[in-house]
Amino acid sequence: MRLKGYTPYYKRLISLAAPVVLAQAGQLTTQFADTAMVGNYGGEDAVPLAAVSLGSSLFLLIYLAAMGFAMSITPLVGEHYARNDRRMVGHLFQNGIVYSLIIGVVASIIALLLRPFISVLGMWMSSAGDDVTAVSEMALPYYDLLVWSIMPLMVFLAVKQFLEGIGNTKVAMWITLAGNALNILLNWVFIFGNLGVEAMGAEGAGLATLLSRVVQMAAIIAYFFLSRRLRIYRSFFSPDAVSRLLMRRCVAIGFPISFQMILESAAFILTSILALSFGAAASGAMQVAFSIANIAWMITVAIGSASTIIVSHIYGAKNREELRPTITATFHLGLMWAITMAIVFVVGRSLLANVFTDNAEVIELSANLLLLIAVYQFSDAIQGLSMSMLRGLQDVKIIMPIVICSYLVLNIPIGALLAYHFDMGCYGLAIGLIIGLSSAAILTYRRVRRNIRLFEQGIINK
């Protein structure tokens, strides 16, 4: 098919992805705003930025694991929505809410159990010669407030993932944008001490995040009860609809997704944690570089989310002729974006780093790290999009051995070897990420191609 023939597929993907882009921008900009505003609060002092890096790194692992479980709601809802089975969609909605609440409780408990690791990591940092006691003491209250935000966040995600399953990506967009605007305003108040409030620094960033997520939860609950479109699904709610079978289906799809997100995020988080051993400046630089990279990644996530929705509908309707061009169009858009961001990172690396901090050492390290991050944009896009499409096809078990090979066997050991044995420092850690992401890209892309062939032959989803 010529490129012109993919135009309808591009349009459909972009129409679904555009609101997700803004919603993802809202979620990631929360971290971006915390990092940038705390960095500017600290000025030449790198300790506040390192504290946010430490607290957010540990929390992000828990948050992404919980979100991975919640993401199973979308392909299941999408499959039955395409079959026009409204009763099952309603039951999945109800079970998805209960399921997400259970996940939230478990995630909160795990987060509290992991809290002592912040102090342990702070003590480990002492070998770098920085004021690491101050870093860990500043990170703890920030982390605690993030933990309190898990439950409202899970309620929001439950409805968001359901709405995406029925092709509605705009509601979460508007709520997230409003919540993000509130977060930035509250950052200004609590971090810097405006409107008569005492300056709280990093802890203020955590309080702002908590309050903004509570508001997002309240808004999505209000939509849930007021939306006429959701009335048909709410009409199927009943105590008997809460089903162990449906819960198990959610877990069966959600666990491999969560496992993948844990290992992939753990690779980045462990990279940030290992960077602590090279000093607060190196840790801050890694946090700045990853915060910038996350802005590029959110577009890939949005395109992937759109492809999950469309592919799940194709899978449910057994529309065998639409899968290949949809997947091809998805890769076209993802790689075009990867090329664009790689160029931006190379050309504007110093300017981007200056947004976050005035510390000259952090700026220089961040700018150099962005050169390596530009390299992995391509493999990151391919593996991210491939995994999104595998979710739509409910072929998620294969993801687990792929991420074990890519991140546990290749990424982390090679990165540590380069960083410590070959004295490459945080640059060696970043090269390890390039290798791990490239491995994941090759293996997941091959699996997607296999599924296209089997689906067209009617071998899967008979």
C-alpha positions as CSV (number, residue, x, y, z in Angstrom):
1,M,0.0,0.0,0.0
2,R,1.3,3.5,-0.9
3,L,1.6,6.1,1.9
4,K,-1.5,7.9,0.6
5,G,-3.5,4.8,1.3
6,Y,-2.7,5.0,5.0
7,T,-4.3,8.4,5.4
8,P,-7.6,7.2,6.9
9,Y,-5.6,5.1,9.4
10,Y,-3.4,8.1,10.3
11,K,-6.5,10.2,10.8
12,R,-8.2,7.6,13.1
13,L,-5.1,7.1,15.2
14,I,-4.5,10.8,15.5
15,S,-8.1,11.5,16.4
16,L,-7.9,9.1,19.3
17,A,-4.3,9.9,20.2
18,A,-4.6,13.7,20.4
19,P,-6.7,13.7,23.6
20,V,-4.5,11.0,25.1
21,V,-1.4,13.2,24.2
22,L,-2.9,16.0,26.3
23,A,-3.9,13.7,29.1
24,Q,-0.5,12.1,29.2
25,A,1.1,15.5,29.0
26,G,-0.9,16.4,32.0
27,Q,0.2,13.4,34.0
28,L,3.9,13.7,32.9
29,T,3.9,17.4,33.3
30,T,3.1,16.9,37.0
31,Q,6.5,15.2,37.4
32,F,8.0,17.8,35.0
33,A,6.6,20.7,37.0
34,D,7.8,19.2,40.3
35,T,11.3,18.7,39.0
36,A,11.6,22.1,37.3
37,M,10.1,24.1,40.1
38,V,11.9,22.4,42.9
39,G,15.1,22.7,40.8
40,N,14.6,26.4,40.5
41,Y,13.7,26.6,44.2
42,G,17.1,25.1,45.0
43,G,19.0,27.2,42.5
44,E,22.7,26.4,42.9
45,D,21.9,23.9,45.6
46,A,21.4,20.4,44.0
47,V,20.0,18.8,47.1
48,P,16.3,19.6,46.6
49,L,16.4,18.3,43.0
50,A,18.2,15.2,44.2
51,A,15.5,14.7,46.9
52,V,12.7,14.8,44.4
53,S,14.6,12.5,42.1
54,L,15.0,10.0,45.0
55,G,11.4,10.2,46.2
56,S,9.8,10.1,42.8
57,S,12.0,7.3,41.5
58,L,10.9,4.9,44.2
59,F,7.2,6.0,43.9
60,L,7.2,5.8,40.2
61,L,8.0,2.1,40.2
62,I,4.9,1.4,42.4
63,Y,2.6,3.8,40.4
64,L,3.5,2.2,37.1
65,A,3.0,-1.3,38.5
66,A,-0.5,-0.3,39.6
67,M,-1.2,1.4,36.4
68,G,-0.1,-1.7,34.4
69,F,-2.8,-3.7,36.2
70,A,-5.4,-1.1,35.5
71,M,-4.5,-1.0,31.8
72,S,-6.0,-4.5,31.3
73,I,-9.5,-2.8,31.5
74,T,-9.1,-1.1,28.1
75,P,-8.6,-4.2,25.8
76,L,-11.2,-6.2,27.6
77,V,-13.8,-3.4,27.3
78,G,-12.8,-2.7,23.7
79,E,-13.2,-6.3,22.7
80,H,-16.8,-6.5,24.0
81,Y,-17.7,-3.0,22.9
82,A,-16.8,-3.9,19.3
83,R,-19.2,-6.9,19.7
84,N,-21.9,-4.6,20.9
85,D,-22.2,-6.6,24.1
86,R,-23.3,-3.7,26.4
87,R,-24.1,-5.9,29.3
88,M,-20.6,-7.4,29.5
89,V,-19.1,-3.9,29.0
90,G,-21.2,-2.7,32.0
91,H,-20.0,-5.7,34.1
92,L,-16.4,-5.0,33.1
93,F,-16.9,-1.4,34.1
94,Q,-18.1,-2.4,37.6
95,N,-15.5,-5.0,38.1
96,G,-12.8,-2.6,36.8
97,I,-13.7,-0.2,39.6
98,V,-13.5,-2.8,42.3
99,Y,-10.4,-4.3,40.8
100,S,-8.6,-0.9,40.7
101,L,-9.5,-0.2,44.3
102,I,-8.0,-3.5,45.4
103,I,-4.9,-2.6,43.4
104,G,-4.7,0.8,45.1
105,V,-4.9,-0.7,48.6
106,V,-2.1,-3.2,47.8
107,A,0.0,-0.6,46.1
108,S,-0.3,1.7,49.1
109,I,0.7,-1.0,51.5
110,I,3.8,-1.9,49.3
111,A,4.7,1.8,49.1
112,L,4.7,2.1,52.9
113,L,6.8,-1.1,53.3
114,L,9.4,0.3,50.8
115,R,9.6,3.7,52.6
116,P,12.7,2.7,54.6
117,F,14.7,2.2,51.4
118,I,14.8,6.0,50.9
119,S,16.9,6.3,54.1
120,V,19.0,3.3,53.0
121,L,19.7,4.8,49.6
122,G,20.5,8.1,51.2
123,M,23.1,6.4,53.4
124,W,24.5,4.7,50.3
125,M,24.9,8.1,48.6
126,S,27.2,9.2,51.4
127,S,30.1,7.6,49.5
128,A,29.7,10.3,46.9
129,G,30.6,13.0,49.5
130,D,27.3,15.0,49.3
131,D,25.0,16.2,52.1
132,V,23.0,13.0,51.6
133,T,21.3,13.1,55.0
134,A,19.6,16.3,53.8
135,V,18.6,14.6,50.6
136,S,16.9,11.6,52.3
137,E,15.3,13.8,54.9
138,M,13.9,16.0,52.3
139,A,12.7,13.1,50.1
140,L,10.7,11.3,52.8
141,P,7.9,13.8,53.3
142,Y,7.6,14.3,49.5
143,Y,7.3,10.5,49.1
144,D,4.8,10.2,51.9
145,L,2.4,12.6,50.2
146,L,2.8,10.8,46.9
147,V,1.8,7.6,48.6
148,W,-1.4,9.2,49.9
149,S,-2.3,10.1,46.3
150,I,-2.4,6.4,45.1
151,M,-6.0,5.7,46.0
152,P,-7.5,8.8,44.3
153,L,-5.3,8.1,41.3
154,M,-6.5,4.5,41.0
155,V,-10.2,5.6,41.0
156,F,-9.4,8.1,38.2
157,L,-7.5,5.4,36.2
158,A,-10.4,2.9,36.5
159,V,-12.8,5.2,34.8
160,K,-10.2,6.5,32.3
161,Q,-9.2,3.0,31.1
162,F,-12.9,2.1,30.7
163,L,-13.6,5.2,28.7
164,E,-10.7,4.5,26.4
165,G,-12.1,1.0,25.8
166,I,-15.3,2.5,24.4
167,G,-13.3,5.0,22.4
168,N,-13.8,8.1,24.6
169,T,-10.4,9.7,25.2
170,K,-11.5,13.3,25.7
171,V,-13.0,13.2,29.2
172,A,-9.7,12.2,30.9
173,M,-7.9,14.8,28.8
174,W,-9.9,17.7,30.1
175,I,-9.9,16.5,33.7
176,T,-6.1,15.8,33.6
177,L,-5.4,19.2,32.1
178,A,-7.4,20.9,34.8
179,G,-5.7,18.9,37.5
180,N,-2.3,19.6,36.1
181,A,-3.0,23.4,35.9
182,L,-4.1,23.2,39.6
183,N,-0.9,21.2,40.4
184,I,1.3,23.9,38.9
185,L,-0.6,26.7,40.8
186,L,-0.3,24.8,44.1
187,N,3.4,24.2,43.4
188,W,3.8,27.9,43.1
189,V,2.0,28.4,46.4
190,F,3.6,25.5,48.5
191,I,7.1,25.2,47.1
192,F,8.0,28.9,47.1
193,G,5.7,30.0,49.9
194,N,3.3,32.4,48.2
195,L,-0.2,33.7,49.3
196,G,1.0,33.7,52.9
197,V,2.0,30.1,52.9
198,E,5.4,29.1,54.3
199,A,7.8,27.8,51.7
200,M,7.9,24.0,51.8
201,G,10.3,23.1,49.0
202,A,10.1,19.5,47.9
203,E,7.4,18.7,50.4
204,G,5.3,21.4,48.9
205,A,5.5,19.7,45.5
206,G,4.2,16.5,47.0
207,L,1.3,18.3,48.7
208,A,0.4,20.0,45.4
209,T,0.4,16.6,43.6
210,L,-1.8,15.0,46.3
211,L,-4.4,17.8,46.2
212,S,-4.6,17.9,42.4
213,R,-5.1,14.1,42.2
214,V,-8.0,14.3,44.8
215,V,-9.6,16.9,42.6
216,Q,-9.2,14.7,39.5
217,M,-10.8,11.8,41.3
218,A,-13.8,14.0,42.4
219,A,-14.2,15.2,38.8
220,I,-14.2,11.8,37.2
221,I,-16.7,10.5,39.9
222,A,-19.0,13.4,39.1
223,Y,-18.8,12.6,35.4
224,F,-19.5,8.9,36.2
225,F,-22.8,9.8,37.9
226,L,-23.9,12.6,35.6
227,S,-23.0,11.2,32.1
228,R,-26.0,10.1,30.1
229,R,-23.8,8.0,27.9
230,L,-22.7,5.9,30.8
231,R,-26.2,5.4,32.1
232,I,-26.7,2.2,30.0
233,Y,-23.5,0.7,31.5
234,R,-24.5,1.7,35.0
235,S,-27.9,0.1,34.5
236,F,-26.1,-3.3,34.5
237,F,-24.5,-2.7,37.8
238,S,-25.5,-5.1,40.6
239,P,-23.8,-6.9,43.5
240,D,-24.0,-10.2,41.6
241,A,-22.0,-8.7,38.7
242,V,-18.8,-8.6,40.7
243,S,-17.2,-11.7,39.4
244,R,-14.1,-13.7,40.3
245,L,-14.0,-14.8,36.7
246,L,-13.9,-11.2,35.3
247,M,-11.3,-10.3,38.0
248,R,-9.1,-13.2,36.9
249,R,-9.4,-12.1,33.3
250,C,-8.3,-8.6,34.3
251,V,-5.4,-10.0,36.3
252,A,-4.4,-12.4,33.5
253,I,-3.9,-9.5,31.1
254,G,-2.9,-6.9,33.7
255,F,-0.2,-8.9,35.4
256,P,2.1,-9.3,32.3
257,I,1.5,-5.6,31.5
258,S,2.4,-4.6,35.0
259,F,5.4,-6.9,35.0
260,Q,6.6,-5.3,31.8
261,M,6.1,-1.8,33.2
262,I,7.8,-2.7,36.4
263,L,10.9,-4.0,34.7
264,E,11.0,-1.3,32.1
265,S,10.5,1.4,34.7
266,A,12.9,-0.4,37.1
267,A,15.6,-0.1,34.5
268,F,15.1,3.6,34.4
269,I,14.6,4.0,38.1
270,L,17.6,1.8,38.9
271,T,19.6,3.9,36.5
272,S,18.6,7.0,38.4
273,I,19.4,5.3,41.8
274,L,22.8,4.1,40.6
275,A,23.5,7.7,39.4
276,L,23.2,8.7,43.1
277,S,26.5,7.0,43.7
278,F,28.2,9.6,41.4
279,G,26.9,12.5,43.5
280,A,23.8,14.8,43.8
281,A,24.7,16.6,40.5
282,A,24.8,13.3,38.5
283,S,21.5,12.2,40.1
284,G,19.9,15.6,39.4
285,A,21.2,15.5,35.8
286,M,19.7,12.0,35.2
287,Q,16.4,13.2,36.6
288,V,16.4,16.2,34.3
289,A,17.3,14.1,31.3
290,F,14.6,11.5,32.0
291,S,12.0,14.3,32.7
292,I,12.8,15.7,29.2
293,A,12.7,12.3,27.6
294,N,9.3,11.6,29.3
295,I,7.8,14.5,27.4
296,A,8.8,12.8,24.1
297,W,7.7,9.5,25.4
298,M,4.2,10.7,26.2
299,I,3.5,11.1,22.4
300,T,4.6,7.5,21.8
301,V,2.3,6.4,24.7
302,A,-0.6,8.3,23.2
303,I,-0.1,6.7,19.8
304,G,0.2,3.3,21.5
305,S,-2.9,3.9,23.5
306,A,-4.8,4.8,20.4
307,S,-3.5,1.6,18.7
308,T,-4.6,-0.5,21.7
309,I,-8.1,0.8,21.4
310,I,-8.4,0.3,17.6
311,V,-6.6,-3.1,17.7
312,S,-8.9,-4.3,20.5
313,H,-11.9,-3.2,18.4
314,I,-10.5,-5.0,15.3
315,Y,-9.8,-8.1,17.5
316,G,-13.4,-8.1,18.9
317,A,-15.0,-7.6,15.6
318,K,-12.7,-10.1,13.8
319,N,-12.0,-7.5,11.1
320,R,-9.0,-9.4,9.6
321,E,-8.4,-6.9,6.7
322,E,-7.8,-3.9,9.0
323,L,-5.1,-5.1,11.3
324,R,-2.0,-4.9,9.1
325,P,-2.6,-1.4,7.7
326,T,-3.5,-0.1,11.2
327,I,-0.3,-1.5,12.7
328,T,1.8,-0.2,9.8
329,A,0.3,3.3,10.2
330,T,1.0,3.2,13.9
331,F,4.7,2.5,13.3
332,H,4.9,5.2,10.7
333,L,3.6,7.8,13.1
334,G,5.7,6.6,16.0
335,L,9.0,6.6,14.0
336,M,8.3,10.0,12.6
337,W,7.9,11.3,16.1
338,A,11.1,9.5,17.2
339,I,13.1,11.2,14.4
340,T,11.7,14.6,15.3
341,M,12.5,14.3,19.0
342,A,16.0,12.9,18.4
343,I,16.8,16.0,16.4
344,V,15.4,18.3,19.1
345,F,17.4,16.6,21.8
346,V,20.6,16.9,19.9
347,V,20.2,20.5,18.8
348,G,18.5,22.0,21.9
349,R,20.1,19.9,24.7
350,S,21.7,22.7,26.6
351,L,18.7,25.0,26.3
352,L,16.4,22.2,27.6
353,A,18.6,21.5,30.6
354,N,18.6,25.2,31.5
355,V,14.9,25.1,32.1
356,F,15.3,22.9,35.2
357,T,18.3,24.3,37.1
358,D,20.9,27.0,37.4
359,N,23.6,24.5,38.5
360,A,26.3,24.5,35.8
361,E,27.5,20.9,36.5
362,V,23.9,19.5,36.3
363,I,23.3,21.4,33.0
364,E,26.4,20.0,31.4
365,L,25.8,16.5,32.4
366,S,22.1,16.7,31.4
367,A,23.0,18.0,28.0
368,N,25.5,15.2,27.4
369,L,23.0,12.6,28.5
370,L,20.4,13.9,26.1
371,L,22.7,12.9,23.2
372,L,22.4,9.3,24.3
373,I,18.7,9.6,24.9
374,A,18.3,10.8,21.3
375,V,19.9,7.5,20.2
376,Y,17.3,5.3,22.0
377,Q,14.3,7.2,20.7
378,F,13.9,4.8,17.8
379,S,14.1,1.5,19.7
380,D,11.9,3.0,22.5
381,A,9.2,3.9,20.0
382,I,9.2,0.5,18.4
383,Q,9.1,-1.5,21.6
384,G,6.5,0.8,23.2
385,L,4.1,0.7,20.2
386,S,4.6,-3.1,19.7
387,M,3.7,-3.8,23.3
388,S,0.6,-1.5,23.0
389,M,-0.6,-3.5,20.0
390,L,0.1,-6.8,21.8
391,R,-2.2,-5.6,24.6
392,G,-5.0,-4.9,22.1
393,L,-4.6,-8.4,20.8
394,Q,-4.5,-9.7,24.4
395,D,-1.2,-11.5,23.6
396,V,0.6,-10.3,26.7
397,K,2.2,-13.4,28.3
398,I,5.1,-13.3,25.8
399,I,5.9,-9.8,27.1
400,M,7.3,-11.2,30.4
401,P,10.2,-13.3,28.9
402,I,11.0,-10.5,26.5
403,V,11.4,-7.9,29.2
404,I,13.4,-10.3,31.4
405,C,15.9,-10.8,28.6
406,S,16.0,-7.1,27.6
407,Y,16.2,-5.5,31.0
408,L,17.5,-8.0,33.6
409,V,19.9,-9.9,31.3
410,L,21.1,-7.1,29.1
411,N,20.3,-3.6,30.2
412,I,21.1,-3.4,33.9
413,P,24.2,-5.7,34.0
414,I,25.7,-4.0,30.9
415,G,25.0,-0.5,32.2
416,A,26.5,-1.3,35.6
417,L,29.6,-2.9,33.9
418,L,30.1,0.2,31.7
419,A,29.5,2.6,34.6
420,Y,31.7,1.1,37.2
421,H,34.2,-1.3,35.6
422,F,34.9,1.0,32.6
423,D,34.5,4.2,34.6
424,M,31.9,5.6,32.3
425,G,29.7,6.8,35.1
426,C,26.2,7.8,34.3
427,Y,26.9,7.7,30.6
428,G,27.6,4.0,30.9
429,L,24.2,3.6,32.6
430,A,22.5,5.4,29.7
431,I,24.2,3.1,27.1
432,G,22.8,0.1,29.0
433,L,19.4,1.5,28.4
434,I,20.0,1.8,24.7
435,I,21.0,-1.9,24.6
436,G,18.0,-3.0,26.6
437,L,15.5,-1.0,24.7
438,S,16.9,-2.2,21.3
439,S,16.5,-5.8,22.4
440,A,12.9,-5.2,23.5
441,A,12.2,-3.5,20.2
442,I,13.5,-6.4,18.0
443,L,11.7,-9.1,20.0
444,T,8.3,-7.3,20.4
445,Y,8.3,-6.2,16.7
446,R,8.8,-9.8,15.6
447,R,5.9,-11.0,17.8
448,V,3.6,-8.3,16.3
449,R,4.4,-9.5,12.8
450,R,3.7,-13.1,13.8
451,N,0.3,-12.1,15.3
452,I,-0.7,-10.2,12.1
453,R,0.0,-13.3,10.0
454,L,-2.0,-15.6,12.4
455,F,-4.9,-13.2,12.7
456,E,-5.2,-12.9,9.0
457,Q,-5.2,-16.6,8.7
458,G,-7.9,-16.9,11.3
459,I,-5.7,-18.9,13.6
460,I,-6.1,-16.5,16.6
461,N,-9.5,-15.2,17.8
462,K,-11.5,-17.7,15.8
